């Protein structure tokens, strides 16, 4: 059975976000990733499977080792989706800041 996983459900988990941060700078094996967590290796493997199914991570076979690396294209899709919301909140906070600067408390 081929499950279709949602990217946002995948990144909702703090462990999976930590994995993405780990492999953002360099590709790593599952064992190297697992060594950064206090959980069982099968648990980390499940997280890797979910991130791979969502295409946030890519696997690359190098001999007997499988290396995980960030899929920059998919991460950009996520960032592009989030960008309008970030802009909206930036605008709202900038307006609030402008109002607060004009506010003068009564003495």
Protein Blocks (a to p, Z undefined) as FASTA:
>chain_A
ZZdddfklmmmpmklmmmmmmmmmpccdfklmmmmpccdfklmmmmmmmmmmnomaccdd
ehjbccddddfklmmmmmmmmmmmmmmmmmmmmmmmmmmmmpccdZZ
